[in-house]
Amino acid sequence: QIDTLVGLEETKIELSPHFEYLWFPIPDMGAPVLSECIPVLQQVESRIAGGKRVVFHCKGGLAFSRDIR
């Protein structure tokens, strides 16, 4: 079961209220500056440390989300 979804799409999506949604928009096939990633990665780290299951989602699953492991 997924607890938190990190949306990397440029357009915010609507989710069931059963999910926590962190929106961190990145232009399609783009790459953010590392310093811009730190706040969202800290939030993700905190959730994982608390036992939450976190999934990253981007438009095609081909660029940014595959690089976060």
Residue frames as a rotation matrix with the C-alpha (Angstrom) as fourth column:
GLN 1
0.581 0.814 0.000 0.00
0.814 -0.581 0.000 0.00
0.000 0.000 -1.000 0.00
ILE 2
-0.397 -0.652 0.646 1.22
0.640 -0.701 -0.314 3.48
0.657 0.289 0.696 -0.88
ASP 3
0.096 0.381 -0.920 1.00
0.921 -0.385 -0.063 6.18
-0.378 -0.840 -0.388 1.78
THR 4
0.271 -0.134 -0.953 2.59
-0.065 -0.991 0.121 9.15
-0.960 0.030 -0.277 0.00
LEU 5
0.444 -0.137 0.886 2.82
0.884 0.227 -0.408 9.99
-0.145 0.964 0.222 -3.68
VAL 6
-0.143 -0.551 -0.822 5.40
0.138 -0.834 0.534 12.52
-0.980 -0.037 0.195 -4.83
GLY 7
0.685 0.482 0.546 4.10
0.616 0.017 -0.787 14.05
-0.389 0.876 -0.286 -8.05
LEU 8
-0.336 -0.894 -0.295 6.79
0.418 -0.423 0.804 15.33
-0.844 0.147 0.516 -10.36
GLU 9
-0.100 0.393 0.914 4.42
0.992 -0.037 0.124 16.29
0.082 0.919 -0.386 -13.19
GLU 10
-0.920 -0.235 0.314 4.04
0.259 -0.965 0.036 19.91
0.295 0.114 0.949 -14.21
THR 11
-0.229 0.923 0.309 0.29
-0.532 -0.385 0.754 19.71
0.815 0.008 0.580 -13.60
LYS 12
-0.775 0.021 0.632 -0.98
-0.604 0.270 -0.750 18.91
-0.186 -0.963 -0.196 -10.13
ILE 13
-0.565 0.585 -0.582 -3.24
-0.084 0.661 0.746 15.87
0.821 0.470 -0.325 -10.05
GLU 14
0.070 0.689 0.721 -6.25
-0.958 -0.156 0.242 15.07
0.280 -0.708 0.649 -7.89
LEU 15
-0.697 -0.341 -0.631 -5.91
-0.159 0.931 -0.328 12.03
0.700 -0.128 -0.703 -5.65
SER 16
0.363 0.747 -0.557 -8.01
0.394 0.419 0.818 10.15
0.844 -0.517 -0.142 -3.19
PRO 17
0.490 -0.160 0.857 -7.82
-0.678 -0.688 0.259 11.68
0.548 -0.707 -0.446 0.29
HIS 18
0.989 -0.135 0.063 -6.31
0.070 0.798 0.598 8.35
-0.131 -0.587 0.799 1.41
PHE 19
0.298 -0.927 0.229 -2.97
0.909 0.202 -0.365 9.43
0.292 0.317 0.902 -0.06
GLU 20
0.433 -0.331 -0.838 -0.66
0.208 -0.869 0.450 12.18
-0.877 -0.369 -0.308 1.05
TYR 21
0.648 -0.163 0.744 0.41
0.753 -0.014 -0.658 14.11
0.117 0.987 0.113 -2.05
LEU 22
0.153 -0.680 -0.717 3.66
0.237 -0.680 0.694 16.06
-0.959 -0.276 0.057 -2.27
TRP 23
0.864 0.195 0.465 3.81
0.493 -0.136 -0.860 18.09
-0.105 0.971 -0.213 -5.46
PHE 24
0.104 -0.903 -0.416 7.26
0.015 -0.417 0.909 18.91
-0.994 -0.101 -0.030 -6.79
PRO 25
0.904 0.406 0.136 6.79
0.125 0.054 -0.991 19.93
-0.409 0.912 -0.002 -10.43
ILE 26
-0.260 -0.964 -0.059 9.67
-0.014 -0.058 0.998 19.36
-0.966 0.260 0.002 -12.81
PRO 27
0.208 0.314 -0.926 9.49
-0.897 -0.315 -0.309 20.22
-0.389 0.896 0.216 -16.53
ASP 28
0.902 0.217 0.372 9.09
-0.077 0.931 -0.356 17.04
-0.424 0.292 0.857 -18.61
MET 29
0.670 -0.724 0.166 12.49
0.668 0.489 -0.561 15.54
0.325 0.487 0.811 -19.42
GLY 30
0.463 -0.490 0.738 14.06
-0.381 -0.862 -0.334 18.31
0.800 -0.126 -0.586 -17.31
ALA 31
0.055 -0.500 -0.864 16.37
0.791 0.550 -0.268 18.11
0.609 -0.669 0.426 -14.36
PRO 32
0.927 0.322 0.191 16.04
0.139 -0.770 0.622 20.29
0.348 -0.550 -0.759 -11.26
VAL 33
-0.021 -0.904 0.428 18.94
-0.489 -0.363 -0.793 21.97
0.872 -0.226 -0.435 -9.54
LEU 34
-0.336 -0.167 -0.927 20.06
0.494 0.807 -0.325 19.80
0.802 -0.567 -0.189 -6.61
SER 35
-0.995 -0.078 -0.055 19.48
0.088 -0.529 -0.844 22.59
0.037 -0.845 0.534 -4.08
GLU 36
-0.409 0.913 -0.006 15.82
-0.863 -0.385 0.327 22.72
0.296 0.139 0.945 -5.21
CYS 37
0.043 0.394 -0.918 15.43
-0.177 0.907 0.381 18.98
0.983 0.146 0.109 -4.50
ILE 38
-0.819 -0.543 -0.185 16.67
0.046 0.260 -0.964 19.04
0.572 -0.799 -0.188 -0.93
PRO 39
-0.620 0.606 0.498 13.40
-0.773 -0.362 -0.522 20.21
-0.136 -0.708 0.693 0.74
VAL 40
0.423 0.833 -0.357 11.25
-0.867 0.486 0.106 17.55
0.262 0.264 0.928 -0.93
LEU 41
0.036 -0.481 -0.876 13.87
-0.088 0.871 -0.483 14.84
0.995 0.094 -0.011 -0.36
GLN 42
-0.905 -0.300 0.301 13.98
-0.291 -0.077 -0.954 15.78
0.309 -0.951 -0.017 3.34
GLN 43
-0.123 0.945 0.304 10.19
-0.978 -0.064 -0.197 15.40
-0.167 -0.322 0.932 3.49
VAL 44
0.500 0.256 -0.827 10.44
-0.551 0.831 -0.075 12.02
0.669 0.493 0.556 1.78
GLU 45
-0.479 -0.776 -0.411 13.22
-0.074 0.502 -0.862 10.88
0.875 -0.382 -0.298 4.11
SER 46
-0.755 0.256 0.604 11.10
-0.655 -0.259 -0.710 11.86
-0.026 -0.931 0.363 7.12
ARG 47
0.306 0.949 -0.074 8.12
-0.952 0.304 -0.030 9.88
-0.006 0.079 0.997 5.86
ILE 48
0.308 -0.277 -0.910 10.22
-0.269 0.892 -0.363 6.79
0.912 0.357 0.201 5.10
ALA 49
-0.773 -0.631 0.067 11.81
-0.193 0.133 -0.972 7.00
0.604 -0.765 -0.225 8.57
GLY 50
-0.522 0.674 0.523 8.27
-0.800 -0.175 -0.574 7.07
-0.295 -0.718 0.630 9.97
GLY 51
-0.639 0.195 0.744 7.39
0.104 0.980 -0.167 3.84
-0.762 -0.030 -0.647 8.18
LYS 52
0.394 0.802 -0.449 5.48
-0.377 -0.305 -0.875 5.39
-0.838 0.514 0.182 5.29
ARG 53
-0.119 -0.343 0.932 5.64
0.756 0.577 0.309 3.96
-0.644 0.741 0.191 1.78
VAL 54
0.181 0.054 -0.982 6.56
-0.284 -0.953 -0.105 6.65
-0.942 0.297 -0.157 -0.74
VAL 55
0.107 -0.094 0.990 6.24
0.872 0.487 -0.048 6.51
-0.478 0.868 0.134 -4.52
PHE 56
-0.472 -0.282 -0.835 7.53
-0.188 -0.893 0.408 9.02
-0.861 0.350 0.368 -7.06
HIS 57
0.210 0.584 0.784 5.48
0.774 0.391 -0.499 9.61
-0.598 0.711 -0.370 -10.19
CYS 58
-0.509 -0.296 -0.809 6.41
-0.264 -0.840 0.473 11.53
-0.819 0.454 0.349 -13.31
LYS 59
0.146 0.694 -0.705 4.75
-0.884 -0.229 -0.408 11.79
-0.445 0.683 0.580 -16.69
GLY 60
0.497 0.041 -0.867 6.45
-0.695 0.617 -0.369 8.88
0.520 0.786 0.335 -18.39
GLY 61
0.890 -0.234 0.390 8.50
-0.169 0.626 0.761 7.26
-0.422 -0.744 0.518 -15.66
LEU 62
0.750 -0.587 0.304 11.47
0.605 0.424 -0.674 7.68
0.267 0.689 0.674 -17.97
ALA 63
0.190 -0.692 0.697 13.35
0.017 -0.707 -0.707 10.64
0.982 0.146 -0.123 -16.61
PHE 64
-0.248 -0.405 0.880 13.40
-0.721 -0.529 -0.447 11.85
0.647 -0.746 -0.161 -13.02
SER 65
0.562 0.541 0.626 11.38
-0.827 0.361 0.430 9.27
0.007 -0.760 0.650 -11.08
ARG 66
0.885 -0.269 -0.380 13.62
0.167 0.945 -0.280 6.40
0.434 0.185 0.882 -12.21
ASP 67
-0.009 -0.974 0.225 16.66
0.070 -0.225 -0.972 8.27
0.997 0.007 0.071 -10.87
ILE 68
-0.122 0.048 0.991 15.36
-0.928 -0.360 -0.097 8.49
0.353 -0.932 0.089 -7.29
ARG 69
0.374 0.195 -0.907 16.13
-0.011 0.978 0.206 5.17
0.927 -0.067 0.368 -5.59
